[in-house]
């Protein structure tokens, strides 16, 4: 019965994919979690983002992002320094060790993504992406007090 509910299947699939992704990273002998890798990538792409913005991009609350950033610092993958222009801001820099880790994880990520999408043509993937974006917008507009599209 639950398998006929699209949101159940979606949630089940996401959880299985995350377990698969973590397993692939672990099997490659790389000491990082999927969430840590996501945060590291967001920081690499946009180092000026604050914790709340990072959290928004990786779907984590600010406290979780703070813990992940702290762990990345302890692993010497990330460095945080106060901004010279604005002491309230923190500049985050990927360390050389962090850059090496990103380079090591990237082919693993590409491989597990490819495996997960095996047998699905690009048009089906695009249709799925558009459908999920529509569901997202429908839910977002409802939570913002609007009545939908």
Backbone as CSV, one residue per row, in Angstrom:
resi,resn,N_x,N_y,N_z,CA_x,CA_y,CA_z,C_x,C_y,C_z
1,UNK,0.816,-1.203,0.000,0.000,0.000,0.000,0.862,1.271,0.000
2,UNK,1.831,1.345,0.913,2.683,2.535,0.960,3.455,2.731,-0.333
3,UNK,3.824,1.638,-0.998,4.581,1.753,-2.237,3.806,2.407,-3.371
4,UNK,2.539,2.645,-3.178,1.751,3.348,-4.193,1.739,4.862,-3.947
5,UNK,2.251,5.288,-2.800,2.308,6.713,-2.458,3.652,7.252,-2.943
6,UNK,3.610,8.196,-3.866,4.829,8.720,-4.489,5.817,9.267,-3.469
7,UNK,5.326,9.916,-2.425,6.230,10.512,-1.440,6.926,9.445,-0.601
8,UNK,6.257,8.340,-0.348,6.886,7.222,0.347,8.013,6.651,-0.518
9,UNK,7.727,6.433,-1.794,8.726,5.877,-2.709,9.903,6.846,-2.854
10,UNK,9.614,8.123,-2.920,10.660,9.135,-3.032,11.554,9.135,-1.794
11,UNK,10.954,9.131,-0.622,11.716,9.113,0.622,12.549,7.842,0.736
12,UNK,11.947,6.705,0.416,12.653,5.425,0.450,13.855,5.447,-0.500
13,UNK,13.646,5.999,-1.675,14.706,6.069,-2.682,15.838,6.985,-2.238
14,UNK,15.509,8.129,-1.685,16.531,9.063,-1.214,17.365,8.428,-0.100
15,UNK,16.709,7.762,0.831,17.446,7.114,1.926,18.359,6.016,1.394
16,UNK,17.873,5.225,0.446,18.700,4.171,-0.133,19.873,4.766,-0.903
17,UNK,19.631,5.831,-1.640,20.694,6.489,-2.404,21.774,7.032,-1.475
18,UNK,21.378,7.666,-0.385,22.368,8.217,0.559,23.197,7.104,1.196
19,UNK,22.556,5.983,1.541,23.304,4.847,2.086,24.275,4.297,1.050
20,UNK,23.822,4.180,-0.186,24.661,3.711,-1.284,25.839,4.658,-1.501
21,UNK,25.570,5.954,-1.522,26.617,6.953,-1.718,27.665,6.864,-0.611
22,UNK,27.210,6.784,0.644,28.157,6.701,1.764,28.974,5.419,1.686
23,UNK,28.332,4.331,1.307,29.020,3.055,1.164,30.118,3.145,0.101
24,UNK,29.828,3.794,-1.012,30.827,3.950,-2.076,32.017,4.784,-1.603
25,UNK,31.743,5.855,-0.868,32.816,6.701,-0.341,33.653,5.900,0.665
26,UNK,32.986,5.157,1.536,33.692,4.333,2.522,34.548,3.270,1.841
27,UNK,34.000,2.608,0.829,34.741,1.569,0.112,35.960,2.139,-0.601
28,UNK,35.906,3.397,-0.981,37.049,4.055,-1.619,38.112,4.445,-0.589
29,UNK,37.809,4.230,0.690,38.767,4.527,1.750,38.907,6.002,2.055
30,UNK,37.870,6.762,1.772,37.905,8.211,1.992,37.128,8.530,3.267
31,UNK,37.792,9.245,4.180,37.232,9.531,5.496,36.409,10.817,5.478
32,UNK,35.203,10.715,4.916,34.293,11.864,4.904,32.871,11.333,4.747
33,UNK,31.926,12.051,5.333,30.523,11.680,5.142,29.964,12.438,3.944
34,UNK,28.839,11.976,3.458,28.175,12.660,2.351,27.871,14.106,2.747
35,UNK,27.360,14.311,3.948,27.022,15.667,4.396,28.263,16.552,4.489
36,UNK,29.365,16.007,5.004,30.602,16.780,5.083,31.087,17.157,3.687
37,UNK,30.992,16.203,2.760,31.410,16.461,1.387,30.550,17.552,0.751
38,UNK,29.233,17.490,0.988,28.334,18.507,0.435,28.673,19.900,0.966
39,UNK,28.897,20.002,2.262,29.238,21.294,2.867,30.568,21.793,2.307
40,UNK,31.540,20.921,2.201,32.844,21.304,1.655,32.701,21.827,0.226
41,UNK,31.875,21.180,-0.568,31.660,21.625,-1.945,30.960,22.971,-2.015
42,UNK,29.970,23.184,-1.172,29.279,24.473,-1.156,30.262,25.576,-0.781
43,UNK,31.102,25.313,0.197,32.095,26.315,0.618,33.092,26.569,-0.508
44,UNK,33.478,25.527,-1.210,34.403,25.713,-2.329,33.766,26.591,-3.413
45,UNK,32.493,26.363,-3.693,31.790,27.129,-4.726,31.493,28.560,-4.290
46,UNK,31.202,28.750,-3.003,30.807,30.075,-2.510,31.348,30.282,-1.097
47,UNK,32.645,30.592,-0.975,33.273,30.698,0.356,32.730,31.810,1.241
48,UNK,32.047,32.787,0.666,31.548,33.909,1.462,30.201,33.627,2.116
49,UNK,29.586,32.495,1.818,28.269,32.198,2.387,28.351,32.029,3.899
50,UNK,27.303,32.478,4.568,27.176,32.247,5.998,26.637,30.847,6.258
51,UNK,26.638,30.443,7.508,26.180,29.097,7.865,24.725,28.854,7.477
52,UNK,23.879,29.850,7.654,22.463,29.675,7.307,22.305,29.411,5.810
53,UNK,23.062,30.147,4.996,22.994,29.955,3.546,23.548,28.596,3.134
54,UNK,24.615,28.169,3.784,25.171,26.838,3.512,24.116,25.789,3.857
55,UNK,23.500,25.946,5.022,22.467,25.012,5.456,21.313,24.929,4.476
56,UNK,20.932,26.073,3.941,19.841,26.105,2.966,20.214,25.299,1.716
57,UNK,21.454,25.397,1.302,21.894,24.695,0.088,22.037,23.187,0.280
58,UNK,22.343,22.768,1.517,22.536,21.324,1.762,21.382,20.726,2.576
59,UNK,20.339,21.508,2.803,19.135,21.054,3.505,19.432,20.607,4.937
60,UNK,20.237,21.405,5.620,20.578,21.141,7.021,20.319,22.395,7.836
61,UNK,19.986,22.199,9.121,19.795,23.356,9.994,21.163,23.942,10.355
62,UNK,21.134,25.154,10.871,22.366,25.888,11.157,23.241,25.165,12.182
63,UNK,22.636,24.532,13.171,23.420,23.806,14.180,24.161,22.618,13.550
64,UNK,23.501,21.907,12.649,24.154,20.783,11.967,25.308,21.273,11.102
65,UNK,25.099,22.387,10.414,26.158,22.952,9.583,27.339,23.368,10.455
66,UNK,27.063,23.971,11.605,28.145,24.377,12.515,28.958,23.163,12.956
67,UNK,28.273,22.049,13.279,28.990,20.823,13.681,29.826,20.275,12.530
68,UNK,29.257,20.276,11.342,29.977,19.757,10.176,31.213,20.620,9.895
69,UNK,31.055,21.933,9.951,32.185,22.838,9.712,33.267,22.609,10.757
70,UNK,32.867,22.437,12.000,33.830,22.163,13.068,34.600,20.865,12.796
71,UNK,33.893,19.832,12.359,34.553,18.561,12.024,35.505,18.721,10.845
72,UNK,35.095,19.491,9.856,35.963,19.726,8.697,37.236,20.464,9.106
73,UNK,37.091,21.370,10.052,38.278,22.069,10.581,39.194,21.096,11.324
74,UNK,38.614,20.249,12.172,39.404,19.276,12.937,40.138,18.304,12.016
75,UNK,39.526,18.009,10.865,40.153,17.111,9.887,41.165,17.854,9.010
76,UNK,41.347,19.139,9.268,42.246,20.000,8.501,41.852,20.080,7.025
77,UNK,40.543,20.079,6.761,40.041,20.189,5.394,39.561,21.612,5.108
78,UNK,39.367,22.371,6.182,38.788,23.701,6.092,39.424,24.585,7.147
79,UNK,39.609,25.846,6.789,40.138,26.819,7.732,39.174,27.996,7.790
80,UNK,38.937,28.496,9.000,38.066,29.666,9.172,38.873,30.790,9.796
81,UNK,38.736,31.977,9.220,39.404,33.157,9.765,38.431,34.331,9.734
82,UNK,38.568,35.193,10.700,37.709,36.385,10.739,38.047,37.286,9.563
83,UNK,37.029,37.861,8.976,37.213,38.788,7.859,37.922,40.039,8.349
84,UNK,38.858,40.530,7.558,39.558,41.771,7.909,38.638,42.985,7.745
85,UNK,37.711,42.898,6.776,36.814,44.021,6.502,35.650,44.093,7.491
86,UNK,35.160,42.933,7.908,33.986,42.881,8.775,34.191,41.741,9.772
87,UNK,34.511,42.082,10.990,34.831,41.080,12.018,33.665,40.139,12.325
88,UNK,32.460,40.518,11.931,31.305,39.647,12.165,31.258,38.504,11.161
89,UNK,31.978,38.649,10.057,31.973,37.638,8.995,33.172,36.705,9.143
90,UNK,32.952,35.477,8.710,33.998,34.463,8.733,34.334,34.088,7.296
91,UNK,35.618,34.103,6.975,36.066,33.610,5.679,36.443,32.145,5.844
92,UNK,35.945,31.325,4.964,36.246,29.896,4.998,37.094,29.551,3.793
93,UNK,38.180,28.836,4.051,39.108,28.460,2.986,39.303,26.949,2.998
94,UNK,39.239,26.358,1.827,39.532,24.936,1.702,41.054,24.794,1.801
95,UNK,41.518,23.931,2.676,42.956,23.707,2.818,43.460,22.850,1.652
96,UNK,44.774,22.796,1.452,45.301,21.900,0.416,44.854,20.446,0.634
97,UNK,44.804,20.019,1.885,44.317,18.670,2.200,42.843,18.535,1.825
98,UNK,42.064,19.574,2.059,40.649,19.570,1.679,40.487,19.512,0.170
99,UNK,41.327,20.240,-0.544,41.281,20.219,-2.006,41.638,18.829,-2.534
100,UNK,42.614,18.192,-1.933,42.987,16.831,-2.336,41.837,15.864,-2.096
101,UNK,41.166,16.032,-0.962,40.039,15.160,-0.663,38.914,15.355,-1.680
102,UNK,38.607,16.601,-2.013,37.571,16.871,-3.015,37.937,16.190,-4.334
103,UNK,39.193,16.299,-4.726,39.644,15.675,-5.967,39.563,14.156,-5.901
104,UNK,39.776,13.587,-4.726,39.692,12.132,-4.562,38.244,11.644,-4.570
105,UNK,37.357,12.425,-3.986,35.950,12.016,-3.874,35.182,12.219,-5.185
106,UNK,35.553,13.214,-5.957,34.787,13.547,-7.165,34.566,12.363,-8.103
107,UNK,35.581,11.578,-8.463,35.304,10.441,-9.352,34.404,9.393,-8.703
108,UNK,34.491,9.237,-7.392,33.622,8.297,-6.676,32.174,8.773,-6.780
109,UNK,31.963,10.061,-6.577,30.621,10.643,-6.664,30.065,10.469,-8.075
110,UNK,30.867,10.778,-9.065,30.403,10.633,-10.453,30.029,9.188,-10.757
111,UNK,30.798,8.249,-10.212,30.519,6.837,-10.456,29.225,6.395,-9.771
112,UNK,29.033,6.769,-8.497,27.812,6.302,-7.841,26.573,7.001,-8.396
113,UNK,26.720,8.217,-8.852,25.586,8.878,-9.510,25.240,8.145,-10.815
114,UNK,26.269,7.797,-11.561,26.073,7.072,-12.820,25.407,5.722,-12.572
115,UNK,25.862,5.024,-11.544,25.273,3.730,-11.197,23.806,3.893,-10.819
116,UNK,23.511,4.899,-10.023,22.127,5.116,-9.580,21.201,5.441,-10.754
117,UNK,21.723,6.094,-11.784,20.900,6.508,-12.922,20.990,5.539,-14.104
118,UNK,21.674,4.431,-13.910,21.840,3.453,-14.990,20.484,3.006,-15.536
119,UNK,20.381,2.999,-16.863,19.160,2.536,-17.510,18.077,3.599,-17.637
120,UNK,18.352,4.806,-17.203,17.365,5.885,-17.284,17.882,6.895,-18.304
121,UNK,17.118,7.129,-19.359,17.609,8.056,-20.387,17.470,9.508,-19.920
122,UNK,18.221,10.373,-20.582,18.308,11.778,-20.180,16.942,12.466,-20.188
123,UNK,16.084,12.126,-21.127,14.765,12.776,-21.170,13.921,12.381,-19.959
124,UNK,14.035,11.132,-19.514,13.302,10.699,-18.317,13.843,11.398,-17.071
125,UNK,15.163,11.571,-17.016,15.781,12.274,-15.879,15.304,13.720,-15.851
126,UNK,15.280,14.363,-17.009,14.834,15.752,-17.078,13.356,15.874,-16.705
127,UNK,12.537,14.948,-17.152,11.109,14.965,-16.804,10.932,14.798,-15.298
128,UNK,11.697,13.909,-14.715,11.647,13.694,-13.267,12.065,14.962,-12.531
129,UNK,13.156,15.591,-12.980,13.644,16.826,-12.355,12.563,17.908,-12.411
130,UNK,11.918,18.069,-13.571,10.864,19.076,-13.722,9.669,18.771,-12.820
131,UNK,9.311,17.501,-12.730,8.185,17.105,-11.877,8.498,17.382,-10.409
132,UNK,9.701,17.037,-9.980,10.087,17.276,-8.585,10.152,18.773,-8.280
133,UNK,10.633,19.560,-9.236,10.658,21.020,-9.046,9.239,21.579,-8.911
134,UNK,8.313,21.044,-9.682,6.916,21.483,-9.590,6.327,21.128,-8.228
135,UNK,6.587,19.919,-7.766,6.113,19.514,-6.432,6.711,20.437,-5.377
136,UNK,8.010,20.731,-5.501,8.681,21.623,-4.562,8.009,22.991,-4.545
137,UNK,7.792,23.555,-5.728,7.152,24.875,-5.802,5.739,24.844,-5.240
138,UNK,4.986,23.781,-5.519,3.630,23.662,-4.976,3.657,23.673,-3.450
139,UNK,4.581,22.939,-2.883,4.680,22.880,-1.416,5.207,24.184,-0.846
140,UNK,6.147,24.790,-1.526,6.733,26.049,-1.074,5.689,27.162,-1.076
141,UNK,4.907,27.247,-2.127,3.905,28.310,-2.195,2.831,28.119,-1.129
142,UNK,2.525,26.874,-0.807,1.535,26.587,0.226,2.059,26.967,1.609
143,UNK,3.340,26.690,1.871,3.886,27.012,3.187,4.129,28.514,3.345
144,UNK,4.167,29.238,2.226,4.332,30.680,2.296,3.005,31.414,2.364
145,UNK,1.924,30.656,2.590,0.621,31.272,2.755,-0.130,31.495,1.459
146,UNK,0.417,30.976,0.361,-0.263,31.115,-0.924,-1.024,29.833,-1.188
147,UNK,-1.883,29.856,-2.156,-2.750,28.691,-2.385,-2.264,27.784,-3.493
148,UNK,-1.042,27.913,-3.947,-0.546,27.054,-5.018,-0.461,27.803,-6.311
149,UNK,-0.329,27.025,-7.403,-0.101,27.644,-8.705,-1.346,28.030,-9.403
